[in-house]
Amino acid sequence: MLAFHSVIARYVFAMAREAVLPTGLAGADSGARVSAPRGGSLAQTVTAAVVVAGFALAGADPVGQMFAWLSTLGALGLL
């Protein structure tokens, strides 16, 4: 799941940097060795929280249904 988070965060960062998405998402934290895509990471975290809340409100089992469905879609997206 960390790999999916990282990939999505970097894609959001790159698209925001090219002005495809709002440029506010192109922020990055400068660490000691790397520059992490702060805007993309926050956008992905908020999106994930909204999706989990939607499943919870619908009474669906997040692990049994959401994880299986979305991790499969994510793996296909990476391919």
C-alpha positions in Angstrom: 0.0 0.0 0.0 2.9 2.3 0.6 4.1 1.8 -2.9 0.6 2.8 -4.3 0.6 5.9 -2.1 4.0 6.9 -3.3 3.2 6.4 -7.0 -0.1 8.3 -6.7 1.6 11.1 -4.8 4.4 11.5 -7.4 1.9 11.5 -10.3 -0.3 14.1 -8.6 2.9 16.2 -7.9 4.0 15.9 -11.6 0.6 16.8 -13.0 0.3 19.8 -10.7 3.8 20.9 -11.6 2.7 20.9 -15.3 -0.5 22.7 -14.4 -2.8 19.8 -15.3 -4.0 19.8 -11.7 -4.1 22.8 -9.3 -0.5 24.1 -8.9 -1.0 24.1 -5.1 -0.5 20.3 -5.2 3.0 20.8 -6.5 4.5 21.5 -3.1 7.5 19.5 -1.9 9.2 19.1 1.4 13.0 19.3 1.2 14.5 16.7 3.5 18.1 15.9 4.1 18.5 13.7 1.0 15.2 13.8 -0.9 12.4 16.1 -1.8 9.0 14.4 -1.0 5.8 15.4 -2.9 3.9 16.9 0.0 0.9 18.2 -2.1 0.4 14.9 -3.9 0.7 12.9 -0.6 -1.9 15.1 1.1 -4.3 14.8 -1.9 -3.9 11.0 -1.9 -4.5 10.8 1.9 -7.6 13.0 1.7 -9.0 11.0 -1.2 -8.3 7.7 0.6 -10.0 9.0 3.8 -13.1 10.0 1.8 -13.3 6.6 0.1 -12.9 4.7 3.4 -15.6 6.9 4.9 -17.9 6.2 2.0 -17.5 2.4 2.5 -18.0 2.8 6.2 -21.2 4.8 5.7 -22.5 2.1 3.3 -21.8 -0.6 5.9 -19.3 -2.4 3.6 -16.4 -4.2 5.1 -13.4 -2.1 4.2 -10.9 -5.0 4.3 -13.0 -7.6 2.7 -14.4 -5.5 -0.1 -12.6 -2.2 -0.6 -9.1 -3.5 -0.2 -9.7 -6.4 -2.6 -11.4 -4.2 -5.3 -9.1 -1.2 -5.1 -5.8 -3.0 -4.7 -6.6 -5.0 -7.9 -7.5 -1.9 -9.8 -4.3 -0.2 -8.5 -2.2 -3.2 -9.6 -3.8 -3.1 -13.0 -3.2 0.6 -13.2 0.5 0.1 -12.5 0.8 -2.4 -15.3 
